[in-house]
Amino acid sequence: MDDIRATFARNGLVRTSDQRVIAGVCSGLGRRYGLRPWTARLLFLLVLLVVPGSQLLVYPVLWILMPQEGAGTTRPA
């Protein structure tokens, strides 16, 4: 699992400590792809509504796999 976290951190996928609502997953995704946190949250919700119940699986998995910002990670430029 540390390999996955290291890969996510290298690619700029980290959970943010600022502008987070629950775990910082959507704000981290938004930062990585150049979106505002609320825009990323809405897109995340809209995409996951296509497959009912998927958000109950995807969000917790990302929460576990994405490293916390500042825990040995650097912020993407």
Helices and strands as residue ranges (DSSP letters): H 2-10, H 25-32, H 37-48, H 55-65
